[in-house]
Amino acid sequence: MHMLIAKFLVQVLDQAIQSSGRDDDWTALAVPGQRTGDLTARLPDGAIVPFSTVEDVLAAAVLTHPAPLVVEIVSQNWQDDYLIKLAEYETLGIPEYWIVDYQGLGGTRYIGHPKQPTLSVYSLVEGEYQVSLFRAGDRIKSPMFPDLVLSAEAVFAAGQPRYLRSRQG
């Protein structure tokens, strides 16, 4: 499920980049590393990468400057995404950070009560992240892509193999 959601979001972000007219400046990639310190880097599930840095990413597999947007998909070690990576990306100045918690694993202080699948969009405002939570049929609101038409449910459903989606249908 994890990889299917990542693939889906990279495709959606590429479409959003094209629709916004920024396709000469940016592209969306799966799993580029993001340097977070002198000796540390994270491997997000997706990121928007400026074309000016693509050669560096291909050579070193790591972005050395903050990505405009980073996506993490939550797994069993949800604390990493909500605590460690959140703080690192905020300090680094990444303007937008999406956490896709398709299983509702995060702590209730992050995804609310009752726990349920949640997509969190953290937006950098005056150096601090502000969060918006999206569930089920909620339309995701992205400050970077205000015209984006995407529901949280569509993101969660992307994790289901096609044969399972057609059976539910």
DSSP file (Angstrom, degrees, kcal/mol; ACC not computed):
  #  RESIDUE AA STRUCTURE BP1 BP2  ACC     N-H-->O    O-->H-N    N-H-->O    O-->H-N    TCO  KAPPA ALPHA  PHI   PSI    X-CA   Y-CA   Z-CA
    1    1 A M     >        0   0    0      0, 0.0     4,-2.5     0, 0.0     5,-0.2   0.000 360.0 360.0 360.0 -43.8    0.0    0.0    0.0
    2    2 A H  H  >  +     0   0    0      1,-0.2     4,-2.1     2,-0.2     5,-0.1   0.921 360.0  43.6 -52.8 -52.4    2.8    2.4    1.0
    3    3 A M  H  > S+     0   0    0      1,-0.2     4,-2.5     2,-0.2    -1,-0.2   0.848 111.5  54.4 -67.4 -34.6    4.5    2.3   -2.4
    4    4 A L  H  > S+     0   0    0      2,-0.2     4,-2.4     1,-0.2    -1,-0.2   0.902 109.4  47.3 -66.9 -40.0    1.2    2.6   -4.3
    5    5 A I  H  X S+     0   0    0     -4,-2.5     4,-2.7     2,-0.2     5,-0.2   0.916 111.8  51.1 -65.7 -42.4    0.3    5.7   -2.4
    6    6 A A  H  X S+     0   0    0     -4,-2.1     4,-2.2    -5,-0.2    -2,-0.2   0.931 111.1  47.6 -60.1 -45.9    3.7    7.2   -3.0
    7    7 A K  H  X S+     0   0    0     -4,-2.5     4,-2.0     1,-0.2    -1,-0.2   0.932 112.4  49.8 -60.4 -46.5    3.5    6.5   -6.7
    8    8 A F  H  X S+     0   0    0     -4,-2.4     4,-2.6     1,-0.2    -2,-0.2   0.923 111.3  48.1 -58.8 -46.9    0.0    8.0   -6.9
    9    9 A L  H  X S+     0   0    0     -4,-2.7     4,-3.0     1,-0.2     5,-0.2   0.868 108.0  53.8 -67.8 -35.8    1.1   11.2   -5.1
   10   10 A V  H  X S+     0   0    0     -4,-2.2     4,-2.2    -5,-0.2    -1,-0.2   0.921 111.8  46.6 -61.8 -41.9    4.2   11.7   -7.2
   11   11 A Q  H  X S+     0   0    0     -4,-2.0     4,-2.1     2,-0.2    -2,-0.2   0.925 113.4  48.2 -64.7 -44.2    1.9   11.5  -10.3
   12   12 A V  H  X S+     0   0    0     -4,-2.6     4,-2.5     1,-0.2    -2,-0.2   0.915 112.1  49.1 -62.2 -43.9   -0.7   13.9   -8.7
   13   13 A L  H  X S+     0   0    0     -4,-3.0     4,-2.5     2,-0.2    -1,-0.2   0.888 108.8  52.6 -65.9 -38.2    2.1   16.4   -7.7
   14   14 A D  H  X S+     0   0    0     -4,-2.2     4,-2.2    -5,-0.2    -1,-0.2   0.914 110.9  47.8 -61.7 -41.3    3.5   16.3  -11.2
   15   15 A Q  H  X S+     0   0    0     -4,-2.1     4,-2.8     2,-0.2    -2,-0.2   0.901 111.2  50.7 -64.8 -40.4    0.1   17.1  -12.6
   16   16 A A  H  X S+     0   0    0     -4,-2.5     4,-1.9     2,-0.2     6,-0.2   0.885 108.7  52.1 -64.4 -38.6   -0.3   19.9  -10.1
   17   17 A I  H  <>S+     0   0    0     -4,-2.5     5,-2.1     2,-0.2     6,-0.5   0.936 112.3  45.5 -61.8 -46.5    3.1   21.3  -11.1
   18   18 A Q  H ><5S+     0   0    0     -4,-2.2     3,-1.4     1,-0.2     5,-0.2   0.928 112.2  50.8 -62.7 -45.7    2.0   21.3  -14.7
   19   19 A S  H 3<5S+     0   0    0     -4,-2.8    -1,-0.2     1,-0.3    -2,-0.2   0.818 109.2  51.6 -63.0 -31.0   -1.4   22.9  -14.0
   20   20 A S  T 3<5S-     0   0    0     -4,-1.9    -1,-0.3    -5,-0.2    -2,-0.2   0.517 113.9-117.5 -84.5  -4.3    0.3   25.6  -12.0
   21   21 A G  T < 5S+     0   0    0     -3,-1.4     3,-0.3    -4,-0.4    -3,-0.2   0.659  85.0 114.8  78.7  15.5    2.7   26.5  -14.8
   22   22 A R    >>< +     0   0    0     -5,-2.1     4,-2.5    -6,-0.2     3,-1.9   0.230  33.1 110.7-100.5  13.7    5.7   25.6  -12.8
   23   23 A D  T 34 S+     0   0    0     -6,-0.5    -1,-0.2     1,-0.3    -5,-0.1   0.617  74.0  58.2 -69.8 -10.1    6.7   22.6  -14.9
   24   24 A D  T 34 S+     0   0    0     -3,-0.3    -1,-0.3     1,-0.1    -2,-0.1   0.640 116.8  34.6 -83.9 -15.8    9.8   24.5  -16.2
   25   25 A D  T <4 S+     0   0    0     -3,-1.9    26,-3.4     1,-0.2    27,-0.5   0.783 119.1  29.9-105.6 -36.2   11.0   24.9  -12.6
   26   26 A W  E  <  -A   50   0A   0     -4,-2.5     2,-0.3    24,-0.3    -1,-0.2  -0.828  46.9-174.5-130.5 160.5   10.0   21.7  -10.7
   27   27 A T  E     -A   49   0A   0     22,-1.9    22,-3.6    -2,-0.3     2,-0.5  -0.960  27.4-121.1-143.3 159.9    9.3   18.0  -11.0
   28   28 A A  E     -A   48   0A   0     -2,-0.3     2,-0.3    20,-0.2    20,-0.2  -0.886  32.1-177.4-103.8 134.9    8.1   15.5   -8.5
   29   29 A L  E     -A   47   0A   0     18,-2.7    18,-2.1    -2,-0.5     2,-0.5  -0.944  25.2-121.7-130.1 150.7   10.3   12.5   -7.7
   30   30 A A  S    S-     0   0    0     -2,-0.3    16,-0.3    16,-0.2    15,-0.1  -0.790  86.6  -6.8 -89.5 133.8    9.9    9.4   -5.5
   31   31 A V  S    S+     0   0    0     -2,-0.5     2,-0.4    13,-0.2    -1,-0.2   0.809  73.1 162.9  54.5  46.4   12.4    8.9   -2.8
   32   32 A P        -     0   0    0      0, 0.0    -1,-0.2     0, 0.0    30,-0.2  -0.762  43.6-114.0 -81.3 141.5   15.0   11.6   -3.3
   33   33 A G  E     -f   62   0B   0     28,-2.1    30,-3.5    -2,-0.4     2,-0.5  -0.438  23.9-149.8 -70.6 150.2   17.1   12.0   -0.2
   34   34 A Q  E     -fG  63  42B   0      8,-2.9     8,-2.5    28,-0.2     2,-0.2  -0.970  13.1-133.7-123.6 114.8   16.7   15.3    1.7
   35   35 A R  E     + G   0  41B   0     28,-2.8     6,-0.3    -2,-0.5     3,-0.1  -0.497  28.3 172.8 -66.6 130.2   19.8   16.5    3.6
   36   36 A T        -     0   0    0      4,-1.9     2,-0.3    -2,-0.2     5,-0.2   0.442  63.6  -1.7-117.3  -6.0   18.7   17.6    7.1
   37   37 A G  S    S-     0   0    0      3,-1.5     3,-0.3     1,-0.1    -1,-0.2  -0.950  89.4 -76.5-166.7 179.8   22.1   18.2    8.7
   38   38 A D  S    S+     0   0    0     -2,-0.3    -1,-0.1     1,-0.2    -3,-0.0   0.884 130.8  15.0 -58.0 -39.6   25.8   18.1    8.0
   39   39 A L  S    S+     0   0    0     -3,-0.0     2,-0.3    -4,-0.0    -1,-0.2   0.223 116.6  80.5-121.1  13.2   25.8   14.3    8.4
   40   40 A T        +     0   0    0     -3,-0.3    -4,-1.9     2,-0.0    -3,-1.5  -0.917  43.5 169.8-126.7 150.5   22.1   13.4    8.2
   41   41 A A  E     -G   35   0B   0     -2,-0.3     2,-0.3    -6,-0.3    -6,-0.2  -0.982  19.5-141.9-149.8 154.6   19.6   12.9    5.5
   42   42 A R  E     -G   34   0B   0     -8,-2.5    -8,-2.9    -2,-0.3    -2,-0.0  -0.834  10.4-139.8-114.3 155.5   16.0   11.6    5.3
   43   43 A L        -     0   0    0     -2,-0.3   -10,-0.2   -10,-0.2   -12,-0.0  -0.767  26.1-167.7-115.0  83.5   14.5    9.5    2.5
   44   44 A P        -     0   0    0      0, 0.0   -13,-0.2     0, 0.0    28,-0.2  -0.207  30.6-118.8 -66.2 164.1   11.0   10.9    2.0
   45   45 A D  S    S-     0   0    0     26,-1.7     2,-0.3     1,-0.2   -14,-0.2   0.663  91.3  -7.3 -78.7 -16.5    8.5    8.9    0.0
   46   46 A G  E     + B   0  71A   0     25,-1.3    25,-2.9   -16,-0.3     2,-0.3  -0.954  64.5 179.5-170.2 157.7    8.2   11.8   -2.5
   47   47 A A  E     -AB  29  70A   0    -18,-2.1   -18,-2.7    -2,-0.3     2,-0.5  -0.986  32.9-113.5-160.2 154.1    9.3   15.4   -3.0
   48   48 A I  E     -AB  28  69A   0     21,-2.5    21,-0.5    -2,-0.3   -20,-0.2  -0.837  38.6-163.2 -89.4 131.0    9.1   18.3   -5.4
   49   49 A V  E     -A   27   0A   0    -22,-3.6   -22,-1.9    -2,-0.5     2,-0.2  -0.961  18.6-123.9-121.8 127.8   12.5   18.9   -6.7
   50   50 A P  E >   -A   26   0A   0      0, 0.0     3,-2.2     0, 0.0     4,-0.5  -0.486  21.4-129.4 -65.4 137.3   13.7   22.1   -8.5
   51   51 A F  G >  S+     0   0    0    -26,-3.4     3,-1.1     1,-0.3     4,-0.5   0.811 106.6  69.3 -57.5 -28.6   15.1   21.2  -11.9
   52   52 A S  G 3  S+     0   0    0    -27,-0.5    -1,-0.3     1,-0.2     4,-0.2   0.689 106.4  38.9 -64.4 -15.9   18.2   23.3  -11.0
   53   53 A T  G <> S+     0   0    0     -3,-2.2     4,-2.4     2,-0.1    -1,-0.2   0.406  85.3  98.5-112.0   0.5   19.1   20.5   -8.5
   54   54 A V  H <> S+     0   0    0     -3,-1.1     4,-2.8    -4,-0.5     5,-0.2   0.890  82.5  52.9 -59.7 -41.3   18.1   17.4  -10.5
   55   55 A E  H  > S+     0   0    0     -4,-0.5     4,-2.1     1,-0.2    -1,-0.2   0.909 110.2  48.5 -61.3 -40.6   21.7   16.7  -11.6
   56   56 A D  H  > S+     0   0    0      2,-0.2     4,-3.2     1,-0.2     6,-0.5   0.913 111.7  49.8 -63.1 -42.4   22.8   16.9   -8.0
   57   57 A V  H  X S+     0   0    0     -4,-2.4     4,-2.6     1,-0.2    -2,-0.2   0.915 111.9  47.6 -63.5 -42.9   20.0   14.5   -6.9
   58   58 A L  H  < S+     0   0    0     -4,-2.8    -1,-0.2    -5,-0.2    -2,-0.2   0.868 117.4  43.0 -66.1 -35.9   20.9   12.1   -9.7
   59   59 A A  H  < S+     0   0    0     -4,-2.1    -2,-0.2    -5,-0.2    -1,-0.2   0.910 135.0  14.6 -76.5 -43.2   24.6   12.2   -8.8
   60   60 A A  H  < S-     0   0    0     -4,-3.2    -3,-0.2     2,-0.2    -2,-0.2   0.518  89.1-131.1-112.5  -7.8   24.3   12.0   -5.0
   61   61 A A  S  < S+     0   0    0     -4,-2.6   -28,-2.1    -5,-0.5     2,-0.4   0.687  77.2  99.6  62.4  20.1   20.6   10.9   -4.5
   62   62 A V  E    S-f   33   0B   0     -6,-0.5     2,-0.5   -30,-0.2   -28,-0.2  -0.998  70.0-135.1-140.5 134.5   20.3   13.8   -2.0
   63   63 A L  E     -f   34   0B   0    -30,-3.5   -28,-2.8    -2,-0.4     4,-0.1  -0.743  13.8-168.7 -80.5 130.0   18.8   17.3   -2.1
   64   64 A T  S    S+     0   0    0     -2,-0.5    -1,-0.1   -30,-0.2   -30,-0.1   0.605  72.1  54.2 -96.3 -12.8   21.2   19.7   -0.5
   65   65 A H  S    S-     0   0    0      1,-0.0   -30,-0.2   -12,-0.0    27,-0.0  -0.846 106.2 -81.2-114.5 155.9   18.7   22.6   -0.4
   66   66 A P        -     0   0    0      0, 0.0    -2,-0.1     0, 0.0   -30,-0.0  -0.308  43.7-127.1 -59.2 131.8   15.2   22.4    1.1
   67   67 A A        -     0   0    0      1,-0.1    29,-0.3    -4,-0.1   -18,-0.2  -0.473  15.7-125.3 -69.7 148.8   12.6   20.8   -1.2
   68   68 A P  S    S+     0   0    0      0, 0.0    28,-1.0     0, 0.0     2,-0.3   0.845  93.8   9.9 -64.5 -31.9    9.5   22.9   -1.8
   69   69 A L  E     -Bc  48  96A   0    -21,-0.5   -21,-2.5    26,-0.2     2,-0.4  -0.987  66.9-167.2-151.2 137.3    7.3   20.0   -0.7
   70   70 A V  E     -Bc  47  97A   0     26,-2.0    28,-2.9    -2,-0.3     2,-0.4  -0.971   6.5-156.1-127.4 142.1    8.0   16.7    1.0
   71   71 A V  E     -Bc  46  98A   0    -25,-2.9   -26,-1.7    -2,-0.4   -25,-1.3  -0.971   8.8-176.4-119.8 130.7    5.7   13.7    1.4
   72   72 A E  E     - c   0  99A   0     26,-2.6    28,-2.8    -2,-0.4     2,-0.5  -0.987  14.0-150.8-122.3 137.6    6.1   11.0    4.1
   73   73 A I  E     - c   0 100A   0     -2,-0.4    28,-0.2    26,-0.2     2,-0.1  -0.944  27.1-120.3-109.6 123.1    3.8    8.0    4.3
   74   74 A V        +     0   0    0     26,-2.5    28,-0.2    -2,-0.5     2,-0.2  -0.313  36.7 168.7 -69.5 137.9    3.4    6.7    7.8
   75   75 A S        -     0   0    0     26,-0.1     3,-0.5    -2,-0.1     6,-0.1  -0.536  60.1 -59.7-126.3-161.8    4.4    3.2    8.8
   76   76 A Q  S    S+     0   0    0      1,-0.3     2,-1.1    -2,-0.2     3,-0.3   0.793 129.5  63.1 -57.7 -29.7    4.8    1.4   12.1
   77   77 A N    >>  +     0   0    0      1,-0.2     3,-1.6     2,-0.1     4,-0.6  -0.330  64.2 152.2 -91.1  53.9    7.4    3.9   13.2
   78   78 A W  H 3>  +     0   0    0     -2,-1.1     4,-2.1    -3,-0.5     3,-0.3   0.747  59.2  71.5 -58.3 -26.8    4.9    6.8   13.0
   79   79 A Q  H 3>>S+     0   0    0     -3,-0.3     4,-2.6     1,-0.2     5,-1.0   0.857  91.2  59.3 -60.2 -34.3    6.8    8.8   15.7
   80   80 A D  I <4>S+     0   0    0     -3,-1.6     5,-3.4     3,-0.2     6,-0.4   0.921 109.5  42.4 -58.8 -44.2    9.6    9.5   13.2
   81   81 A D  I  <>S+     0   0    0     -4,-0.6     5,-0.5    -3,-0.3    -2,-0.2   0.898 122.0  37.9 -71.3 -41.2    7.2   11.2   10.8
   82   82 A Y  I  <5S+     0   0    0     -4,-2.1    -2,-0.2     3,-0.1    -1,-0.2   0.731 132.5  18.8 -86.0 -23.2    5.3   13.2   13.4
   83   83 A L  I  X5S+     0   0    0     -4,-2.6     4,-1.8    -5,-0.3    -3,-0.2   0.810 128.7  29.5-110.3 -64.3    8.2   14.1   15.8
   84   84 A I  I  ><S+     0   0    0     -5,-1.0     4,-2.4     2,-0.2    -3,-0.2   0.970 125.3  38.4 -71.3 -56.2   11.7   13.8   14.3
   85   85 A K  I  ><S+     0   0    0     -5,-3.4     4,-3.2     1,-0.2     5,-0.3   0.889 114.0  56.6 -65.2 -38.7   11.1   14.5   10.6
   86   86 A L  H  ><S+     0   0    0     -5,-0.5     4,-2.1    -6,-0.4    -1,-0.2   0.938 111.2  43.2 -56.6 -48.3    8.5   17.2   11.4
   87   87 A A  H  X S+     0   0    0     -4,-1.8     4,-2.5     2,-0.2    -2,-0.2   0.904 115.6  48.7 -65.4 -42.0   11.1   19.1   13.5
   88   88 A E  H  X S+     0   0    0     -4,-2.4     4,-2.3     2,-0.2    -2,-0.2   0.932 113.3  45.7 -65.2 -45.1   13.9   18.6   11.0
   89   89 A Y  H  X>S+     0   0    0     -4,-3.2     5,-2.4     2,-0.2     4,-1.1   0.875 113.4  50.4 -67.4 -36.7   11.8   19.7    8.0
   90   90 A E  H  <5S+     0   0    0     -4,-2.1     3,-0.5    -5,-0.3    -1,-0.2   0.939 112.5  46.3 -64.4 -46.9   10.5   22.8    9.9
   91   91 A T  H  <5S+     0   0    0     -4,-2.5    -2,-0.2     1,-0.2    -1,-0.2   0.874 110.9  53.2 -62.3 -38.3   14.1   23.8   10.9
   92   92 A L  H  <5S-     0   0    0     -4,-2.3    -1,-0.2    -5,-0.2    -2,-0.2   0.735 114.9-118.7 -70.0 -23.0   15.3   23.2    7.4
   93   93 A G  T  <5 +     0   0    0     -4,-1.1    -3,-0.2    -3,-0.5    -2,-0.1   0.763  46.5 170.6  90.0  27.4   12.6   25.6    6.1
   94   94 A I      < -     0   0    0     -5,-2.4    -1,-0.2     1,-0.2     3,-0.1  -0.623  28.1-145.3 -71.1 119.0   10.7   23.1    3.8
   95   95 A P  S    S+     0   0    0      0, 0.0    29,-2.6     0, 0.0     2,-0.4   0.807  76.4  22.4 -61.6 -33.2    7.5   25.1    2.9
   96   96 A E  E     -cD  69 123A   0    -28,-1.0   -26,-2.0   -29,-0.3     2,-0.4  -0.993  60.6-177.1-143.1 133.0    5.1   22.2    2.8
   97   97 A Y  E     -cD  70 122A   0     25,-2.5    25,-3.2    -2,-0.4     2,-0.5  -0.986   9.1-161.5-132.5 119.6    5.2   18.8    4.4
   98   98 A W  E     -cD  71 121A   0    -28,-2.9   -26,-2.6    -2,-0.4     2,-0.5  -0.875   1.7-166.2-103.9 131.7    2.5   16.2    3.9
   99   99 A I  E     -cD  72 120A   0     21,-2.6    21,-2.7    -2,-0.5     2,-0.8  -0.975   5.9-160.4-115.0 118.2    2.1   13.2    6.2
  100  100 A V  E     +cD  73 119A   0    -28,-2.8   -26,-2.5    -2,-0.5     2,-0.8  -0.863  11.8 178.3-101.6 105.9   -0.1   10.4    4.8
  101  101 A D  E >   + D   0 118A   0     17,-2.8    17,-1.9    -2,-0.8     3,-1.2  -0.675   8.7 166.7-107.1  74.8   -1.4    8.3    7.7
  102  102 A Y  T 3  S+     0   0    0     -2,-0.8    -1,-0.2     1,-0.3    17,-0.1   0.618  76.4  44.2 -70.9 -13.3   -3.5    5.9    5.7
  103  103 A Q  T 3  S-     0   0    0     13,-0.1    -1,-0.3   -29,-0.1    -2,-0.1   0.462 107.7-119.9-106.2  -3.8   -3.9    3.4    8.7
  104  104 A G    <   +     0   0    0     -3,-1.2    -2,-0.1    12,-0.2     7,-0.1   0.926  63.7 143.8  66.0  44.8   -4.5    6.0   11.4
  105  105 A L        +     0   0    0      2,-0.0     3,-0.1    10,-0.0   -27,-0.1   0.751  33.0 102.0 -87.4 -26.3   -1.4    5.0   13.4
  106  106 A G  S    S-     0   0    0      1,-0.1     5,-0.1    10,-0.1   -27,-0.1  -0.037  83.7 -86.4 -61.4 160.9   -0.3    8.4   14.7
  107  107 A G    >>  -     0   0    0      1,-0.1     4,-2.1     3,-0.1     3,-1.9  -0.270  38.2-112.4 -63.5 153.8   -1.0    9.6   18.2
  108  108 A T  H 3> S+     0   0    0      1,-0.3     4,-2.1     2,-0.2    -1,-0.1   0.776 115.7  64.9 -63.3 -25.7   -4.3   11.3   18.9
  109  109 A R  H 34 S+     0   0    0      1,-0.2    -1,-0.3     2,-0.2     4,-0.1   0.728 112.1  36.6 -68.6 -17.4   -2.6   14.6   19.5
  110  110 A Y  H <4 S+     0   0    0     -3,-1.9    -2,-0.2     2,-0.1    -1,-0.2   0.807 134.2  19.6 -99.4 -38.6   -1.6   14.5   15.8
  111  111 A I  H  < S-     0   0    0     -4,-2.1     5,-0.2     1,-0.2    -3,-0.2   0.421 102.9-125.4-116.7   0.5   -4.6   12.9   14.1
  112  112 A G     <  -     0   0    0     -4,-2.1    -1,-0.2    -5,-0.3    -2,-0.1  -0.150  41.5 -33.3  86.3 178.5   -7.4   13.4   16.6
  113  113 A H  S    S+     0   0    0      2,-0.1     2,-0.1     1,-0.1    -1,-0.0  -0.993 117.8  36.4-128.2 131.0   -9.8   11.2   18.3
  114  114 A P  S    S-     0   0    0      0, 0.0     2,-0.2     0, 0.0    -1,-0.1   0.528  98.8-121.1 -73.9 155.6  -11.1    8.7   17.2
  115  115 A K        +     0   0    0     -2,-0.1    -2,-0.1   -10,-0.0    -3,-0.1  -0.453  49.5 151.0 -65.5 133.4   -8.0    7.6   15.3
  116  116 A Q        -     0   0    0     -5,-0.2   -12,-0.2    -2,-0.2   -13,-0.1  -0.970  55.6 -61.9-156.1 162.9   -8.7    7.3   11.6
  117  117 A P        +     0   0    0      0, 0.0    19,-0.4     0, 0.0     2,-0.4  -0.270  63.4 178.2 -52.5 132.2   -6.8    7.7    8.3
  118  118 A T  E     -D  101   0A   0    -17,-1.9   -17,-2.8    17,-0.1     2,-0.6  -0.999  29.0-153.2-143.6 138.5   -5.6   11.2    8.1
  119  119 A L  E     -DE 100 134A   0     15,-2.9    15,-2.0    -2,-0.4     2,-0.5  -0.974  20.8-160.8-111.2 119.7   -3.6   13.3    5.7
  120  120 A S  E     -DE  99 133A   0    -21,-2.7   -21,-2.6    -2,-0.6     2,-0.6  -0.865   6.3-161.9-104.0 130.4   -1.8   16.2    7.4
  121  121 A V  E     -DE  98 132A   0     11,-2.7    11,-1.7    -2,-0.5     2,-0.6  -0.950   6.6-164.1-112.1 113.8   -0.6   19.2    5.5
  122  122 A Y  E     -DE  97 131A   0    -25,-3.2   -25,-2.5    -2,-0.6     2,-0.4  -0.867   6.8-167.5 -98.0 124.6    2.0   21.2    7.4
  123  123 A S  E     -DE  96 130A   0      7,-3.0     7,-2.5    -2,-0.6     2,-0.6  -0.941  22.2-123.3-116.4 133.1    2.6   24.7    6.0
  124  124 A L  E     + E   0 129A   0    -29,-2.6     2,-0.5    -2,-0.4     5,-0.2  -0.637  33.8 175.2 -78.4 117.9    5.5   26.9    7.1
  125  125 A V  E >  S- E   0 128A   0      3,-3.3     3,-1.7    -2,-0.6    -2,-0.0  -0.974  71.9 -21.7-127.1 115.0    4.2   30.2    8.4
  126  126 A E  T 3  S-     0   0    0     -2,-0.5    -1,-0.1     1,-0.3     3,-0.1   0.886 129.3 -48.7  51.0  43.7    6.8   32.7    9.8
  127  127 A G  T 3  S+     0   0    0      1,-0.2     2,-0.4   -34,-0.0    -1,-0.3   0.441 123.2  93.1  82.9   0.4    9.2   29.8   10.4
  128  128 A E  E <  S-E  125   0A   0     -3,-1.7    -3,-3.3    -5,-0.1     2,-0.3  -0.967  75.5-113.9-128.7 144.7    6.7   27.5   12.2
  129  129 A Y  E     -E  124   0A   0     -2,-0.4     2,-0.4    -5,-0.2    -5,-0.2  -0.561  22.7-165.1 -76.5 135.4    4.5   24.7   10.8
  130  130 A Q  E     -E  123   0A   0     -7,-2.5    -7,-3.0    -2,-0.3     2,-0.4  -0.956  18.3-142.5-112.1 138.5    0.7   25.2   10.9
  131  131 A V  E     -E  122   0A   0     -2,-0.4     2,-0.4    -9,-0.2    -9,-0.2  -0.821  18.5-171.6-112.2 144.0   -1.3   22.0   10.3
  132  132 A S  E     -E  121   0A   0    -11,-1.7   -11,-2.7    -2,-0.4     2,-0.4  -0.999  17.5-147.7-125.1 133.2   -4.5   21.2    8.5
  133  133 A L  E     -E  120   0A   0     -2,-0.4     2,-0.4   -13,-0.2   -13,-0.2  -0.843  11.6-169.2-106.1 137.8   -6.0   17.7    8.9
  134  134 A F  E     +E  119   0A   0    -15,-2.0   -15,-2.9    -2,-0.4     2,-0.3  -0.989   7.2 177.6-129.7 133.8   -7.9   16.0    6.1
  135  135 A R    >   -     0   0    0     -2,-0.4     3,-3.2   -17,-0.2    17,-0.3  -0.914  49.8 -33.0-132.6 157.7  -10.0   12.8    6.4
  136  136 A A  T 3  S+     0   0    0    -19,-0.4    17,-2.4    -2,-0.3    18,-0.2   0.018 130.8   4.5  37.7-114.9  -12.2   10.6    4.2
  137  137 A G  T 3  S+     0   0    0     15,-0.2    -1,-0.3    14,-0.1     2,-0.0   0.375  96.0 128.5 -83.0   4.8  -14.0   12.9    1.7
  138  138 A D    <   -     0   0    0     -3,-3.2    14,-2.3    13,-0.1     2,-0.5  -0.339  62.4-122.6 -61.4 138.9  -12.2   16.1    2.7
  139  139 A R  B     -H  151   0C   0     12,-0.2    12,-0.3    13,-0.1     2,-0.2  -0.734  28.6-120.5 -81.3 127.0  -10.7   18.1   -0.2
  140  140 A I        -     0   0    0     10,-3.2     2,-0.6    -2,-0.5    10,-0.3  -0.497  23.0-153.1 -70.0 131.6   -7.0   18.5    0.5
  141  141 A K        -     0   0    0     -2,-0.2     3,-0.1     8,-0.1    -9,-0.1  -0.940  12.8-175.2-111.3 117.6   -6.0   22.2    0.6
  142  142 A S        -     0   0    0     -2,-0.6     3,-0.3     3,-0.6     6,-0.2  -0.951  21.4-154.1-114.1 118.7   -2.4   22.9   -0.3
  143  143 A P  S    S+     0   0    0      0, 0.0    -1,-0.1     0, 0.0   -47,-0.0   0.849 100.8  52.1 -57.2 -32.5   -1.1   26.4    0.0
  144  144 A M  S    S+     0   0    0      1,-0.3   -75,-0.0    -3,-0.1   -48,-0.0   0.837 122.9  28.2 -72.5 -32.4    1.5   25.5   -2.7
  145  145 A F    >   +     0   0    0     -3,-0.3     3,-2.0     1,-0.1    -3,-0.6  -0.662  67.2 170.4-129.7  75.5   -1.3   24.3   -5.1
  146  146 A P  T 3  S+     0   0    0      0, 0.0    -1,-0.1     0, 0.0    -2,-0.1   0.730  79.4  54.7 -62.3 -21.8   -4.5   26.1   -4.3
  147  147 A D  T 3  S+     0   0    0   -131,-0.1     2,-0.1     2,-0.1    -6,-0.0   0.383  77.6 129.2 -92.1   4.5   -6.2   24.7   -7.4
  148  148 A L    <   -     0   0    0     -3,-2.0     2,-0.6    -6,-0.2    -6,-0.1  -0.384  43.6-160.6 -61.7 129.9   -5.5   21.1   -6.5
  149  149 A V        +     0   0    0     -2,-0.1     2,-0.3    -8,-0.1    -8,-0.1  -0.904  39.0 126.8-115.4 100.8   -8.6   18.9   -6.6
  150  150 A L        -     0   0    0     -2,-0.6   -10,-3.2   -10,-0.3     2,-0.3  -0.964  44.0-144.6-156.9 132.0   -7.9   15.8   -4.5
  151  151 A S  B  >  -H  139   0C   0     -2,-0.3     4,-1.4   -12,-0.3   -12,-0.2  -0.714  23.2-125.7 -98.6 153.8   -9.7   14.2   -1.7
  152  152 A A  H  > S+     0   0    0    -14,-2.3     4,-2.5    -2,-0.3   -16,-0.2   0.886 112.8  59.0 -60.0 -38.0   -8.0   12.4    1.2
  153  153 A E  H  > S+     0   0    0    -17,-2.4     4,-2.8   -15,-0.3    -1,-0.2   0.878 100.9  54.3 -60.8 -38.4  -10.1    9.4    0.4
  154  154 A A  H  > S+     0   0    0    -18,-0.2     4,-1.3     2,-0.2    -1,-0.2   0.888 109.1  48.9 -63.0 -38.1   -8.6    9.2   -3.1
  155  155 A V  H  < S+     0   0    0     -4,-1.4     4,-0.4     2,-0.2     3,-0.3   0.943 113.4  45.5 -65.8 -47.4   -5.1    9.2   -1.6
  156  156 A F  H >< S+     0   0    0     -4,-2.5     3,-1.4     1,-0.2    -2,-0.2   0.901 111.2  53.3 -63.2 -40.3   -6.0    6.4    0.8
  157  157 A A  H >< S+     0   0    0     -4,-2.8     3,-2.0     1,-0.3    -1,-0.2   0.780  93.9  71.3 -66.0 -26.9   -7.7    4.4   -1.9
  158  158 A A  T 3< S+     0   0    0     -4,-1.3    -1,-0.3    -3,-0.3    -2,-0.2   0.724  88.6  64.7 -62.5 -19.6   -4.6    4.6   -4.1
  159  159 A G  T <  S+     0   0    0     -3,-1.4    -1,-0.3    -4,-0.4    -2,-0.2   0.578  84.0  89.3 -79.7  -9.4   -3.0    2.2   -1.7
  160  160 A Q  S <  S-     0   0    0     -3,-2.0     5,-0.1    -4,-0.2    -3,-0.0  -0.764  88.9-113.7 -88.1 128.5   -5.5   -0.6   -2.6
  161  161 A P    >>  -     0   0    0      0, 0.0     4,-1.9     0, 0.0     3,-1.3  -0.295  31.6-111.3 -55.7 147.0   -4.4   -2.7   -5.5
  162  162 A R  H 3> S+     0   0    0      1,-0.3     4,-2.5     2,-0.2     5,-0.2   0.847 116.5  58.0 -52.2 -39.9   -6.6   -2.2   -8.5
  163  163 A Y  H 3> S+     0   0    0      1,-0.2     4,-1.1     2,-0.2    -1,-0.3   0.849 108.1  47.1 -64.6 -31.1   -8.1   -5.7   -8.3
  164  164 A L  H <> S+     0   0    0     -3,-1.3     4,-1.6     2,-0.2    -1,-0.2   0.894 110.4  52.0 -74.2 -39.5   -9.3   -4.9   -4.7
  165  165 A R  H  X S+     0   0    0     -4,-1.9     4,-0.9     1,-0.2    -2,-0.2   0.902 109.0  50.3 -62.1 -40.6  -10.7   -1.5   -5.7
  166  166 A S  H  < S+     0   0    0     -4,-2.5    -1,-0.2     1,-0.2    -2,-0.2   0.821 108.3  53.0 -69.9 -29.4  -12.8   -3.1   -8.5
  167  167 A R  H  < S+     0   0    0     -4,-1.1    -1,-0.2    -5,-0.2    -2,-0.2   0.831 108.6  49.8 -71.3 -32.3  -14.2   -5.7   -6.1
  168  168 A Q  H  <        0   0    0     -4,-1.6    -1,-0.2     1,-0.2    -2,-0.2   0.722 360.0 360.0 -75.6 -20.4  -15.3   -3.1   -3.6
  169  169 A G     <        0   0    0     -4,-0.9    -1,-0.2    -5,-0.1    -2,-0.1   0.281 360.0 360.0 -59.8 360.0  -17.0   -1.2   -6.4
